[in-house]
């Protein structure tokens, strides 16, 4: 079994566990709200009171105010996980450069398993948030998968190899949310409650996530080899790179560090806008259309199916043909159009409009982050090549550290995005919020000309 196959299978297991609860967030908060409404000193009551007080400073709603407060609280839930990822991702990457990819990955899996165990037994909102905190501090599979695949690919094949990560994401968004929505409607098996231990209302999806994470850990322990320090290159690349370690096709260390900083900034800005709209999408259907878990699961699955088809049939070839920056820019433009359609939805509440926006979101999901990640990976050095002088910045080009910092910038965007989008949602309403996000994407696209690596025939874009 190749390393690429092992990484792909492990990602599918990991991302299934991650995507299962996505369509459940609005109903999870609603369940905790009903359960803890009589406890004014409880963590949820205090959280909702704080949200309501802040909202009242900006907006007074005559109807649906409780739903809008749930939307913002959902934004806080989404931000906690990503904010913690922002803090720990660079350290996870650096540890993998020092101790190896496999031991660090297996160690993070222990935290993921513990997070699922806490969710399974979380009968209070405080305990559920604890599971999110543990998960945020532990998740390292995606960034280490990027490092591992970069270890075992050549510069010329790296973009196509890393595209498998996007395919794994797309497949799991196809199946994870519907699985979560389906099992959310099923009663807890009596065998799980015979001991008098009370479980979460969505204990069955939590149990499925736990089983998937246990399988993933065992699979990685048995089949994943250590890849840190691997050297894979073609004869032509060996000849080209043998003369010096201080240059590659993307320039000197200083030039690559500058380009990595630009990529991190673009990654942050894109995800700060995109993740906010992405996170509020199921809340929009909950608030505007009163959709249940099943319909939300179907919507997310549709986005996943289209994204997977685009990944396998278009993106992998297009990356090699026109370059990563061009593909990323096209995805940002599609995103702007999608957000413009979502801005129309409050005035024209049509499923057709919603699914047209979803199709464009699928294109965005298949392209932007994958292209930016592949471009960042091309700028990094292997372990030995990264041992340059501090003045040259070689340490910051070490693969694990550089990719950890790149992922960290995106996670900071994911932490702020849900908060900003949800705040805009209940302050100005969804139409204004999504229109503003569409405009922001247009501005971001206009500023992406300096990412480098554009093929000559596409410079006009």
Number of C-alpha atoms within 10 A of each C-alpha: 7 11 16 19 13 17 24 21 15 25 22 21 22 26 23 26 27 21 22 26 22 22 29 23 21 21 17 17 19 15 18 19 19 9 14 18 13 10 12 11 11 14 16 21 18 13 16 17 14 14 19 20 13 13 19 14 9 12 15 12 12 6 8 9 16 13 16 24 23 23 30 26 25 21 25 20 20 23 26 20 23 27 21 22 28 25 17 19 28 22 16 25 26 23 17 23 20 13 11 18 26 19 15 20 24 18 14 18 24 16 20 29 21 17 26 27 17 21 25 25 20 21 20 20 21 14 16 22 19 16 24 24 20 19 27 24 23 25 27 24 21 18 22 24 22 25 27 27 22 30 25 21 20 17 20 13 13 20 28 19 19 25 23 23 22 24 26 24 25 29 22 28 28 25 20 30 28 26 22 27 24 16 18 23 14 13 11 18 10 8 7 13 11 9 8 7 8 14 19 20 20 26 25 22 28 26 18 19 30 21 16 20 25 17 15 20 22 13 16 19 14 9 14 19 14 14 17 22 15 14 15 14 16 12 9 9 14 12 10 13 15 9 9 9 16 17 17 18 12 15 13 15 25 16 13 21 21 12 20 26 16 17 23 23 15 21 23 23 20 23 24 25 25 27 24 29 26 19 24 24 20 27 28 20 18 19 17 13 14 12 15 16 24 19 17 22 27 19 23 26 22 20 24 30 20 21 29 27 17 21 27 16 11 13 26 23 15 16 22 15 12 17 21 28 25 25 23 24 26 16 24 29 19 22 30 27 20 26 27 20 22 27 24 18 21 15 9 13 14 12 13 11 16 20 17 15 23 25 20 24 26 27 25 26 25 31 31 23 23 26 26 23 23 23 25 23 26 20 24 27 25 20 20 11 18 20 18 17 9 9 9 16 16 20 20 22 26 24 32 35 24 25 29 26 26 26 25 26 27 25 26 22 26 30 27 23 30 31 25 19 29 28 24 20 23 22 19 13 17 24 19 17 23 26 20 19 22 27 15 17 25 18 14 19 20 14 12 17 16 12 19 17 16 18 15 9 8 10 12 8 10
